[in-house]
Amino acid sequence: MNELTKSSSDTYFLGHPKGLVTLFLTEMWERMSYYGMRGLLVLFMTREVVEGGLNLDTGTAMAIYGVYGASVYFLCVPGGWVADKIFGAQRTVLIGAIIITIGHYILALPFEKTFFLGLVFVSIGTGLLKPNISTIVGQLYKPGDIRVDAGYTIFYMSINIGSMLGFLVCGYLGEKVGWHWGFGAAGVGMTFGVIQYIFSKASLGEAGLQPTLDESEDSSRYLSIFSISSVLLSLIIISAFVGLWSIDPQILNQIIVYLILIVAIFYFVYLYLFAGLNKAEKGNISMLLLLFIGSVLFWAGFDQGGSSLNLFAKDYTDLFILGWEMPATFLQVANPLMVVIFAPFFAAFWINLGKRNLDLDTPQKFALGCFLMAIGFFVMIFGVEVALENEKAGVKWLLLTYLFHTLGELCLSPVGLSATAKYSPKRYKGQMMGIWFLSSSLAAGLAGLLASKSFESGISSMPGLFNQIILALVIVGIILIIANKFVKATTDLEE
Ligand code: GLN
């Protein structure tokens, strides 16, 4: 019996392979780090120096947030490649985790320069870890093992438990004790993550142990490409840190959005025209393109949670409960908490619809996600009006907004991942997972641009912008529903 088969029949953890515990805990600490940062980043950058912040103007802070989010998810594309071609997913996850940990300890230092260096480390490390840990989950099971979807659902829980920890622990320490304590706390979490990963890695067996090279491919050639790129990237970063060049974050944010857009367009054009795909496979690519568009718009709205809505929470929301002012980041806990609460109901709901032959197609679920996101922004417009009249709004507005955003996420995010796996042409499975993350990357960049706009003339800019976001979400939702009819007919999931 080889390792893969052995782990496949393993029911150690809630009926799932033991390796899932290792991945669950590692992803939990990694997401604590990512969401802890997401919660604190904009607040820290916009606070005055006397409050320990960087005193950046709102537009610049939002742009840096956009560049950070876009980089994290963009780096998942080369991160997947490094695992496939050179180190294998298991080792790449470990390297990524160590780099994130170092990044957080750098962030714990109370200097402005080291702050940005820490962000670079965290982005690179997350790019190496996130896509590969997601792939290993699937590889814990034999092909055709029906537990794989449930495995991903458990994994999605670890994401959200981690993000709750991030918002609560890093948020509390960062806002109440000192910003760098918050950043450093994620480093302590990641240290636990790295130690447990090293000691329990054996339970992953063969899953993601080796690179997935063809016979004809030569790993040492890839290692040279990787080494040269790493040296170049380091030179670019170091030269910026010693002051050889600098760029306005808002311009960088725009450039990054255009670059990612160009990469995405090229990739889809390549797949249609030059990848030698048959008609049905091209139909499947059209389906993925449709989901890509829906995903970009959805996450661009969702990511306002860490930027414009987060700042709204800090400065324009009454955060006092029983005389105690809670940290603004605590409000962001609403999203992961509601994901954990509602996810099982959603799973049951889809199954129920299926039983009645009312199954929704994936683009229809995405459309629903976009509509729910739009409702969330609609609610928020009222919250902003209240704050404009009374200086501060109650927490209910943000909580209600996050409720709709979370319901939208549950329509879109879990199904997006499995649809990507399903519709990808066999030879391009790994890289297509990269496309899924590329949509999050483009969205994060776009979110930075939108968030800058939302504060152009204080919060009075918000209602106008939110109306535009609502319009875009509704239009894309309708396009998804209409296009689905045509695209669906051209897809073919037969092996
Ligand atoms: N909440 C999910 C995660 O953190 C998805 C986020 C995204 O794709 N933008 O993994």
Boltz pocket constraint, residues with backbone or C-beta under 6 A from the ligand:
constraints:
  - pocket:
      binder: B
      contacts: [[A, 31], [A, 159], [A, 299], [A, 413], [A, 436], [A, 440]]
      max_distance: 6.0
